[in-house]
């Protein structure tokens, strides 16, 4: 093992600190626009302990592979999957969506994907990568997919239909029970992108919120993608793709003769066990009760933020479905830029002429009380108020 002198080590670490110091960080609470969060302390500890493990070569790291299997079992149980279901760990929603569409194309041998305007930009990548044609449908006044328009677009070329459980822009949930029935009747592949909402919706239901089902309880759903590094309170990157029939994975598996697994499924070869250990640790520590409390906190902060923003005289795009707020702004780019210069990061949604605020677990009412005067001053500076 190569030794490193103390001086050289300190020099390198100092350089790294210099670059890191220019980053925004989740712990400050000043990142208000991201759907990722400050990892749970236990996630950080677990991640470091598994830093050198490679799940791409599972026999070398058999314990880590078992952890991965247990984590997939958690996801399957959590999403009410049938006994035939299986899952794979992915890097996040983009890889989950890519893999789902890879399956849809292989199973149907068709090339059209029907999706709402609110679908994640990863589907544009998918269309380019897989020579698929995206058929967009408009949204209703509630910013969810227009079911009647989906029905109109169905054709003999349809490979898959996409439903969103927690849209990236506003956190809205498509009418998935109705979409499930439609796809079941038409024998269509239905993929649900629940990258954000997967760790929110079940707990909203437990808290008494009227939100639709989104998981395998709906018989028309074929695949679901969900991220633990968002509301799962885990470390980046960790997502999962769950499929109703495990043997579908045979359609995208390849021989892998020079590693310890005879078959390889998914996009990535080398995969760190760190995120898997982190996600497993947090899911075991928090459990259903813990996650319910996390979501309850986030919704309380969301309601408080909504109230404070509207007291300024600003309007929301719509009442929040989950812990995501869209704030209408005429001078959007200018306001977002000034807020960043003052140390606050929100997301710009140009299509909706609004900024996005996501009340993640690390955001508190105290942080919102610090932010609101800065927002008000900024809006007055540019003539928004």
C-alpha positions in Angstrom: 0.0 0.0 0.0 1.3 3.4 -1.0 2.0 5.7 2.0 1.3 9.4 1.8 3.2 12.1 3.6 1.4 14.2 6.2 2.2 17.4 4.3 0.9 16.0 1.0 -2.2 14.7 2.6 -2.9 18.0 4.2 -2.4 19.8 1.0 -4.8 17.6 -0.9 -7.4 17.8 1.8 -7.1 21.6 1.9 -7.6 21.7 -1.9 -10.7 19.5 -1.6 -12.1 21.7 1.2 -11.6 24.7 -1.1 -13.8 23.2 -3.7 -16.3 21.9 -1.3 -16.7 25.3 0.3 -18.3 26.7 -2.8 -21.0 24.0 -2.8 -24.4 24.6 -1.3 -25.1 22.0 1.4 -28.3 20.3 2.6 -27.4 20.7 6.3 -27.7 24.5 6.0 -31.4 24.2 5.0 -30.7 26.8 2.2 -31.2 24.2 -0.5 -35.0 24.6 -0.9 -35.5 23.4 -4.5 -34.0 19.9 -4.5 -35.8 16.6 -4.2 -32.7 15.0 -2.6 -32.0 15.5 1.1 -29.4 15.5 3.7 -28.8 11.7 4.4 -29.8 10.3 7.8 -26.6 10.1 10.0 -26.9 6.3 10.0 -26.9 6.3 6.2 -23.6 8.1 6.2 -22.0 5.7 8.6 -23.3 2.6 6.7 -22.2 4.1 3.4 -18.6 4.5 4.5 -18.4 1.0 6.0 -19.3 -0.5 2.6 -17.3 1.9 0.4 -15.1 -0.7 -1.3 -17.8 -3.3 -2.0 -18.8 -4.0 -5.6 -22.2 -5.6 -6.2 -21.2 -6.2 -9.8 -19.2 -9.2 -8.6 -21.4 -10.6 -5.9 -19.5 -13.7 -4.8 -16.7 -11.5 -3.7 -19.1 -9.6 -1.5 -21.7 -12.2 -0.5 -22.8 -10.3 2.6 -23.4 -7.1 0.7 -25.3 -9.1 -1.9 -27.6 -10.5 0.9 -28.1 -6.9 2.2 -29.2 -5.9 -1.4 -31.6 -8.9 -1.5 -33.1 -7.8 1.9 -33.5 -4.2 0.7 -35.3 -5.4 -2.5 -37.6 -7.5 -0.3 -38.4 -4.3 1.7 -39.3 -2.5 -1.5 -41.4 -5.4 -2.7 -43.3 -5.6 0.6 -43.6 -1.9 0.9 -45.2 -1.7 -2.6 -47.6 -4.6 -2.0 -45.9 -6.7 -4.8 -47.2 -10.2 -5.6 -45.1 -13.3 -5.0 -44.0 -13.3 -8.6 -42.5 -9.9 -8.4 -38.8 -9.1 -8.3 -36.6 -6.0 -8.3 -33.2 -4.6 -9.0 -31.3 -1.8 -7.4 -30.6 1.2 -9.7 -28.8 4.5 -9.3 -32.0 6.5 -9.3 -35.2 7.4 -11.2 -33.5 8.0 -14.5 -31.9 4.5 -14.6 -35.2 3.0 -13.3 -37.2 4.6 -16.1 -34.7 3.6 -18.7 -34.7 0.0 -17.5 -38.5 -0.1 -17.4 -38.8 1.2 -21.0 -36.1 -1.3 -22.0 -38.3 -4.1 -20.6 -41.4 -2.6 -22.3 -39.7 -2.5 -25.7 -38.4 -6.1 -25.4 -41.8 -7.5 -24.2 -44.0 -5.7 -26.7 -41.7 -5.1 -29.7 -43.4 -1.7 -30.1 -42.0 1.8 -30.1 -44.5 4.4 -28.9 -44.7 5.6 -25.3 -47.7 7.6 -24.0 -46.8 10.0 -21.2 -48.0 13.2 -19.6 -46.4 16.6 -20.1 -45.3 16.4 -16.5 -43.1 13.3 -17.1 -39.4 13.5 -16.1 -36.9 14.6 -18.7 -35.3 11.2 -18.5 -37.9 10.0 -21.0 -36.3 12.3 -23.6 -33.1 10.5 -23.0 -34.9 7.2 -23.3 -36.4 8.1 -26.7 -33.0 8.9 -28.1 -31.3 5.9 -26.6 -33.9 3.3 -27.6 -35.4 4.8 -30.8 -38.7 5.2 -29.1 -41.4 7.8 -30.0 -42.9 9.8 -27.2 -46.6 10.6 -27.4 -47.3 13.5 -25.0 -50.7 14.1 -23.5 -51.8 17.4 -21.9 -52.5 17.9 -18.3 -55.8 18.7 -16.6 -56.4 21.8 -14.5 -55.0 19.8 -11.5 -51.7 19.2 -13.4 -52.3 15.5 -13.8 -52.5 13.4 -16.9 -55.7 13.8 -18.9 -57.1 10.2 -18.9 -59.4 10.8 -21.9 -56.4 12.0 -24.0 -54.4 9.0 -23.0 -57.2 6.8 -24.3 -57.3 8.7 -27.6 -53.6 8.2 -28.1 -53.6 4.4 -27.6 -52.7 2.6 -30.9 -51.3 -0.7 -32.2 -47.9 1.0 -31.8 -48.1 1.6 -28.1 -45.3 0.0 -26.1 -46.0 1.6 -22.8 -48.0 4.1 -20.8 -46.4 6.3 -18.1 -48.1 7.4 -14.9 -46.5 9.8 -12.4 -46.7 9.4 -8.6 -45.2 12.7 -7.5 -44.4 14.8 -10.5 -41.0 16.5 -10.5 -42.4 19.9 -10.9 -45.3 20.0 -8.5 -45.5 16.6 -6.8 -48.9 15.8 -8.3 -50.2 12.3 -8.6 -51.8 11.0 -11.8 -55.2 9.2 -11.6 -53.4 5.8 -11.3 -56.4 3.6 -10.4 -58.2 4.7 -13.5 -55.0 4.5 -15.6 -54.5 1.0 -14.2 -58.0 -0.1 -15.3 -57.5 1.4 -18.7 -54.2 -0.3 -19.3 -55.5 -3.6 -18.0 -58.5 -3.5 -20.3 -56.2 -2.6 -23.3 -53.5 -5.0 -22.3 -50.9 -2.3 -22.2 -47.6 -2.0 -20.2 -48.0 0.6 -17.5 -44.9 2.0 -15.7 -45.3 4.2 -12.7 -42.5 6.8 -12.0 -42.7 7.1 -8.2 -39.1 8.3 -7.8 -40.3 11.0 -5.4 -43.7 9.9 -4.3 -42.8 6.4 -3.5 -41.6 7.3 0.0 -44.4 9.9 0.5 -47.8 8.6 -0.7 -48.0 5.5 1.6 -47.4 7.7 4.6 -49.8 10.4 3.4 -52.4 7.7 3.3 -51.6 6.7 6.9 -51.9 10.3 7.9 -55.4 10.5 6.4 -54.6 12.4 3.2 -56.9 11.6 0.3 -54.3 10.5 -2.3 -54.7 7.6 -4.8 -53.0 4.3 -4.7 -50.0 4.0 -6.9 -48.4 0.5 -6.3 -49.0 -3.1 -7.2 -52.4 -3.1 -5.4 -53.5 -1.8 -8.8 -53.5 -4.8 -11.1 -52.7 -2.9 -14.3 -49.3 -1.7 -13.1 -46.3 -3.6 -14.5 -43.3 -1.7 -13.1 -42.6 1.0 -10.5 -39.4 3.1 -10.0 -38.8 4.5 -6.5 -35.8 6.4 -5.0 -34.5 6.1 -1.5 -32.1 9.1 -1.8 -35.1 11.4 -2.0 -37.7 11.0 0.7 -36.3 7.7 1.7 -33.7 9.8 3.7 -30.8 7.7 2.3 -27.5 8.5 0.6 -27.1 9.3 -3.1 -27.5 7.3 -5.3 -30.1 4.6 -4.6 -33.2 3.7 -6.4 -35.1 0.5 -7.3 -37.1 -0.8 -10.2 -39.7 -3.3 -9.2 -41.5 -5.5 -11.7 -44.7 -7.6 -11.3 -43.2 -10.7 -13.0 -39.6 -11.4 -12.1 -39.0 -13.5 -15.3 -39.4 -10.4 -17.3 -35.8 -9.6 -16.4 -34.7 -12.5 -18.6 -35.6 -10.2 -21.5 -32.7 -7.8 -20.6 -30.2 -10.2 -19.0 -26.9 -11.0 -20.7 -24.2 -13.6 -20.1 -21.4 -12.4 -17.8 -18.8 -15.1 -18.1 -15.8 -13.4 -16.4 -17.4 -12.4 -13.1 -19.0 -14.5 -10.4 -22.6 -14.0 -11.7 -23.4 -16.1 -14.7 -26.1 -13.6 -15.8 -26.2 -9.8 -15.5 -29.4 -7.7 -15.4 -29.5 -3.9 -15.7 -27.4 -1.1 -17.1 -24.5 -0.9 -14.6 -21.7 -3.4 -14.2 -19.7 -2.1 -11.2 -22.1 -1.0 -8.4 -21.0 0.3 -5.0 -22.6 -1.5 -2.0 -22.3 1.8 -0.1 -25.7 3.2 -1.1 -27.4 -0.2 -0.6 -26.1 -0.5 2.9 -27.1 3.1 3.6 -30.7 2.6 2.4 -31.0 -0.7 4.2 -29.8 0.8 7.5 -32.3 3.7 7.2 -35.3 1.7 6.2 -34.6 -0.7 9.1 -34.1 2.2 11.6 -37.1 4.3 10.6 -39.6 1.6 9.5 -43.1 2.5 8.6 -43.7 4.5 11.8 -40.5 6.5 11.4 -41.2 7.4 7.8 -44.8 8.4 8.7 -43.4 10.9 11.2 -40.9 12.2 8.6 -43.7 12.8 6.1 -45.9 14.4 8.8 -43.1 16.8 9.6 -42.6 17.7 5.9 -46.3 18.3 5.4 -46.5 20.5 8.4 -43.6 22.6 7.1 -45.2 22.6 3.6 -48.5 24.0 5.0 -46.6 26.6 7.0 -44.5 27.6 4.0 -47.6 27.9 1.8 -49.2 30.2 4.3 -46.2 32.4 4.7 -45.8 32.8 0.9 -49.4 33.6 0.3 -49.3 36.2 3.1 -46.7 38.0 1.1 -49.2 38.3 -1.8 -47.6 35.6 -4.0 -49.8 32.9 -5.5 -49.2 29.1 -5.7 -49.6 27.2 -8.9 -52.0 24.9 -7.0 -52.5 23.7 -3.5 -49.7 21.1 -2.8 -50.5 17.4 -3.1 -47.3 16.6 -1.1 -44.3 18.5 0.2 -43.7 20.4 -3.1 -44.7 24.0 -3.7 -44.9 25.9 -7.0 -44.8 29.7 -6.6 -45.9 31.8 -9.5 -43.5 34.6 -10.5 -43.5 37.0 -13.4 -39.8 37.8 -13.0 -38.8 34.2 -12.3 -35.2 34.1 -13.6 -34.2 37.4 -11.9 -35.7 36.3 -8.6 -34.1 32.9 -8.6 -30.7 34.4 -9.5 -30.9 37.0 -6.8 -31.9 34.4 -4.2 -28.9 32.3 -5.1 -26.6 35.3 -4.7 -28.1 35.7 -1.2 -27.4 32.1 -0.3 -30.8 30.4 -1.1 -31.3 27.8 -3.8 -34.8 27.3 -5.3 -35.6 25.6 -8.6 -36.8 27.4 -11.7 -39.7 25.9 -13.6 -39.8 28.0 -16.7 -42.7 26.0 -18.3 -44.9 27.0 -15.4 -43.3 30.5 -14.8 -42.8 29.5 -11.2 -40.2 28.5 -8.6 -40.2 25.1 -6.9 -39.8 24.8 -3.1 -39.5 21.2 -1.7 -39.9 20.9 2.0 -37.5 17.9 2.6 -36.8 16.4 6.1 -34.0 18.9 6.9 -36.3 21.9 6.3 -37.9 23.4 9.4 -40.3 26.2 10.1 -37.3 28.2 11.5 -35.5 27.9 8.2 -38.7 29.1 6.4 -38.8 32.0 8.8 -35.3 32.9 7.7 -36.1 32.6 4.0 -39.4 34.5 3.8 -37.9 38.0 4.6 -35.2 37.4 2.0 -37.8 36.3 -0.6 -40.0 39.3 0.2 -37.1 41.8 -0.1 -36.0 40.2 -3.4 -39.5 40.4 -4.8 -39.8 44.0 -3.8 -36.4 44.8 -5.4 -37.5 43.6 -8.8 -41.1 44.8 -8.6 -42.7 41.4 -8.2 -44.6 42.8 -5.1 
